[in-house]
Amino acid sequence: MKNLPRLWSLVVTRFCVLRRIFVPCLFLSCFCAEADTNIEKELKAAYLVHLVKFVSWSEPVETGKVWLCFNSLSPIAKFEGSIRQRSVGNGRVAEVLLDPAQLNDCDLLFWDEAANRATPGLLASAHPGLLVVTDIAGGFGKGAVQFFSRDLKLRFAVNEAVLDKASFQISSKLLRLARELN
């Protein structure tokens, strides 16, 4: 009985020490998980710019701009500043259009869950020269390119059926990098 208060003091002290270590680790793990999703979104934005470098449209881009369209609610939209005015090859630069009312102004449309919820019927007005890129699981029928994660890496797959009907060409260099989506 005499050692009980001392034992209790030892348990409380150890708990306090562990709490000082554990609580910050828990906080940091949540922060890192959020940082990982932000990194993934930033990678998708960078992939979109680089994808455009390997696409040639049958109608030449007269203005020297390639219009990438996003829904403003899309998590990728917050990276629009890093996309604007980026060189995408052949003397063209990337421009961003948020919440396009009509898709005639767009060369590339990023179609994610936010866009699907906000404007579900928008893809019905897609023109044949619109390159639709999606990251919706099971949404491969809607786009020519789909992003997906495998082995903690961001990958993309190309929908050959959509490419056959499209009025743009994707370089064979990019097609070789595409992965099968299973």
C-alpha positions, 0 to 999 in steps of 0.5 A: 500500500505504501508504494501505491501513490508512488506507482500512481505518480509514475503512471501519470508521469508516463502518460503525460510524457506519452501524451506530449509525444502522441498528440503532436504526432496525431496532429502531424499525421492529419496534416500530412494526409491533407498535404498528400491530397494537396500534392496529388491535386497539384500533380494532376494540375501539372499533368494537365499542362504536360498532357496538352503538350502532346495533343494536336487539334485538327483545328489549329489554335489561332490565338496561341492559347490552349484553354483548360476548363475547370469547375471553380469548386474543383480542388484543382481550380486553386492551382489555376495560377500555376497553370496560366501562361505556362508554355505548352509547346508550339508557341502556345500557352495555357489559359484557364477558364473557370465554370464554362457556360458552354464548352465551345471555348474549351480545348481541355475539360477537367471533369471531376466529382465537383464538376459532375455535381455542379453541372451534370449535363454539361458533357452532353454539349461537348464538341469533338475537339474537346479533350475530357480528362477525368479522375472519377472512378468508373467515369472512363466512358466520359473522358479520353484520359482518366487519372488514377492512383496505383502503388502510391503513384499518379497514373493515367489511362487513355480511352482508345474508343473516345480517341477514335471519334475525337478531332484531336490526336494524342502523340504516341509518346504520351500513349506509351506512358499510359497505363491499363486501368483495371 
